Amino acid sequence: MFNLGYMHEYGAGVPQDLDLARRFYGMAKHANADAALPVYLANAWLRLHEGWAWLRVRLPSRLRALLAPVDWLFELRPVPGSPAARSFAAVAAGSGAALGSEVIAGKAGQPVLPDGSVAAADSTASVGGA
């Protein structure tokens, strides 16, 4: 539930909807008591996000342009060096490459390692353990 709230807050794969994000965060808290602190922090950030969204549309255009860097705080950006970041950079550069299953799950379902490389075919058997 928490992840769905996050996705709706930032519009990651779903339309951005801050009200729905708040509901999903609440459901996460009720579904798992251990989620109380992360949900509290997410709701605090969500209040800032909502406040900025409300204020931004009411600012004069000259002031809005001056405060545009604040929008960066409320945008979803990939982790630097990750496969998603490389794909994000390729799209921003206009090369036409886009996020695909090979970036998210690795080629042919192979896991993506922390350094962003795809695990070799023979190492996939040991990833599951046991």
C-alpha positions in Angstrom: 0.0 0.0 0.0 2.8 2.4 0.9 4.4 1.9 -2.6 1.1 2.7 -4.3 0.9 5.9 -2.2 4.4 6.8 -3.4 3.5 6.1 -7.0 0.4 8.3 -6.9 2.3 11.1 -5.1 4.9 11.3 -7.8 2.9 10.0 -10.8 5.2 7.0 -11.3 3.4 4.8 -13.8 0.0 6.2 -12.7 -1.6 9.6 -12.9 -0.4 11.9 -10.1 -3.1 12.2 -7.4 -2.1 13.5 -4.0 -5.5 12.7 -2.4 -5.2 9.1 -3.5 -1.6 9.0 -2.3 -2.8 10.1 1.2 -5.4 7.3 1.2 -2.9 4.7 0.3 -0.5 5.9 2.9 -3.3 5.6 5.5 -4.1 2.1 4.3 -0.5 1.1 4.7 -0.5 2.3 8.3 -3.7 0.3 9.1 -2.4 -2.8 7.3 0.9 -2.9 9.1 1.6 -1.2 12.5 5.4 -1.2 11.6 4.6 1.2 8.8 3.5 4.0 11.3 6.8 5.9 11.2 7.4 5.7 7.4 3.7 6.7 6.8 4.1 9.6 9.3 7.1 10.9 7.4 5.5 10.3 4.0 2.4 12.2 5.1 4.5 15.1 6.4 6.3 15.3 3.0 2.9 14.9 1.2 1.6 18.0 3.1 4.6 20.0 1.9 4.0 18.6 -1.6 0.3 19.7 -1.5 1.2 23.1 -0.1 3.7 23.8 -2.8 1.3 22.6 -5.5 -1.4 24.9 -4.1 1.0 27.9 -3.9 2.7 27.4 -7.2 -0.5 27.9 -9.3 -1.2 31.1 -7.3 2.2 32.8 -7.8 2.7 35.5 -10.3 4.4 34.2 -13.4 7.7 36.2 -12.7 7.9 34.7 -9.2 6.9 31.3 -10.4 9.9 31.3 -12.9 12.2 32.4 -10.1 11.0 29.6 -7.8 11.0 26.9 -10.5 14.0 25.1 -8.9 11.8 24.2 -5.9 9.8 21.9 -8.3 12.9 19.7 -8.3 12.2 18.7 -4.7 8.8 17.2 -5.8 9.9 15.4 -8.9 10.7 11.7 -9.1 14.2 11.1 -10.4 16.1 7.9 -10.8 19.1 7.0 -8.6 22.3 8.2 -10.3 24.2 5.4 -12.1 21.2 3.1 -12.2 19.9 1.6 -15.4 16.8 3.8 -15.0 19.1 6.8 -14.8 20.9 5.9 -18.0 17.7 5.4 -19.8 16.3 8.6 -18.3 19.4 10.4 -19.6 19.0 8.8 -23.1 15.4 10.0 -23.3 16.4 13.5 -22.1 19.2 13.6 -24.8 16.6 12.7 -27.5 18.1 9.4 -28.5 14.7 7.8 -28.4 15.6 5.1 -25.9 13.0 4.5 -23.3 12.6 2.5 -20.1 11.8 -1.0 -20.9 11.7 -4.4 -19.3 15.4 -4.9 -20.0 16.1 -1.9 -17.7 13.7 -2.9 -14.9 14.2 -6.6 -14.7 17.4 -7.1 -16.7 17.7 -8.9 -20.0 15.6 -12.1 -20.1 14.5 -11.7 -16.5 18.1 -11.7 -15.1 18.5 -9.6 -12.0 20.1 -6.1 -12.2 23.1 -5.8 -9.8 23.7 -2.8 -7.5 26.2 -1.4 -10.0 23.6 -1.4 -12.7 25.0 -4.3 -14.7 22.9 -7.4 -15.5 23.8 -10.6 -13.7 25.4 -13.3 -15.8 23.2 -16.2 -16.8 25.0 -18.7 -14.6 24.8 -16.5 -11.5 21.0 -16.3 -11.6 20.7 -19.8 -10.1 22.5 -18.6 -6.9 20.4 -15.4 -6.5 17.4 -17.2 -5.2 19.4 -19.0 -2.5 18.8 -22.5 -0.9 
